Amino acid sequence: MEPYLPLLDIDGTLVIVGQVGPMAEFNTVQLLLGRRRIAGSPIGGIRETQEMLDFCAEKNILPDCEMINMEQINDAFARMECADVRYRFVIDMASLARAT
């Protein structure tokens, strides 16, 4: 976290969203001299989520996904267990009708 603190403007806030578990130690001098803050939220809020989505749309930032058919779900699960996943799996729900 320490390399990010100098990027904050004076009176800036670093918001940690979804961090669960221990965090590395950091030097508090950067917090004190820059009047910076650290805040946390398990999920963020609706307003913040909308701002993030608007920013991504404006900058054309898209998620990396691998579309799979329902028939490939077992293969996808096996790949997850082997850490052979580069992107998030998204199930094509149109394939659900073909799988049943």
VMD Tcl script that draws the C-alpha trace (Angstrom):
set ca {
  {0.00 0.00 0.00}
  {2.88 2.36 0.73}
  {3.80 3.02 -2.92}
  {0.26 4.34 -3.51}
  {0.15 6.88 -0.69}
  {2.39 9.47 -2.43}
  {-0.04 9.39 -5.37}
  {-2.79 10.80 -3.19}
  {-3.25 14.57 -3.19}
  {-3.24 16.49 0.08}
  {-6.39 15.53 2.01}
  {-6.78 12.52 -0.32}
  {-8.38 9.26 0.75}
  {-7.27 5.76 -0.20}
  {-10.37 3.55 -0.12}
  {-9.74 -0.16 0.15}
  {-12.70 -2.09 -1.24}
  {-13.03 -5.77 -0.57}
  {-9.69 -6.33 1.19}
  {-10.07 -9.20 3.60}
  {-7.14 -10.31 5.67}
  {-3.86 -8.90 6.88}
  {-2.24 -5.91 5.21}
  {1.44 -5.04 4.89}
  {2.88 -2.50 7.29}
  {3.38 1.03 6.01}
  {5.02 4.28 7.07}
  {2.53 6.64 8.70}
  {4.64 9.74 7.95}
  {3.12 9.91 4.46}
  {-0.35 9.92 6.01}
  {0.43 12.64 8.51}
  {2.37 15.04 6.29}
  {-0.12 14.81 3.42}
  {-3.22 14.83 5.65}
  {-4.18 11.62 3.90}
  {-6.70 9.04 5.05}
  {-7.32 5.36 4.59}
  {-10.90 4.10 4.55}
  {-12.45 0.74 3.82}
  {-15.65 -0.82 2.59}
  {-16.53 -4.45 1.98}
  {-18.34 -3.63 -1.29}
  {-18.41 0.13 -1.87}
  {-21.64 2.01 -2.35}
  {-24.12 2.42 -5.17}
  {-22.84 5.91 -6.03}
  {-19.22 4.75 -6.12}
  {-20.11 1.69 -8.19}
  {-21.97 3.87 -10.70}
  {-19.00 6.28 -10.89}
  {-16.69 3.35 -11.60}
  {-19.00 1.99 -14.30}
  {-19.31 5.43 -15.89}
  {-15.53 5.83 -15.85}
  {-15.04 2.42 -17.46}
  {-17.62 3.20 -20.16}
  {-16.00 6.58 -20.88}
  {-12.51 5.05 -21.16}
  {-13.70 1.85 -22.91}
  {-12.34 -0.34 -20.10}
  {-13.83 -3.81 -20.48}
  {-13.51 -6.94 -18.35}
  {-11.49 -9.88 -19.61}
  {-13.96 -12.74 -19.85}
  {-13.99 -16.18 -21.35}
  {-17.45 -17.14 -22.56}
  {-18.26 -20.81 -22.06}
  {-21.28 -22.94 -22.85}
  {-23.14 -24.73 -20.09}
  {-21.72 -28.01 -21.41}
  {-18.21 -26.74 -20.56}
  {-18.92 -26.05 -16.89}
  {-17.11 -29.16 -15.61}
  {-14.05 -28.36 -17.73}
  {-14.10 -24.79 -16.44}
  {-14.26 -26.00 -12.85}
  {-11.35 -28.39 -13.45}
  {-9.35 -25.54 -14.97}
  {-10.06 -23.38 -11.92}
  {-8.79 -26.12 -9.63}
  {-5.56 -26.31 -11.70}
  {-5.18 -22.49 -11.75}
  {-5.44 -22.58 -15.55}
  {-7.76 -19.59 -15.79}
  {-6.65 -16.32 -17.28}
  {-10.03 -14.60 -17.47}
  {-13.30 -14.70 -15.61}
  {-15.64 -17.40 -16.87}
  {-19.04 -16.20 -18.08}
  {-21.64 -18.82 -18.86}
  {-23.63 -18.23 -22.04}
  {-27.11 -18.73 -20.63}
  {-28.50 -19.32 -24.14}
  {-26.59 -22.60 -24.02}
  {-28.64 -23.70 -20.99}
  {-31.56 -24.77 -23.21}
  {-29.21 -26.98 -25.24}
  {-27.70 -28.57 -22.11}
  {-30.97 -29.88 -20.69}
}
mol new
graphics top color blue
foreach p $ca { graphics top sphere $p radius 0.5 }
foreach p [lrange $ca 0 end-1] q [lrange $ca 1 end] { graphics top cylinder $p $q radius 0.2 }
display resetview
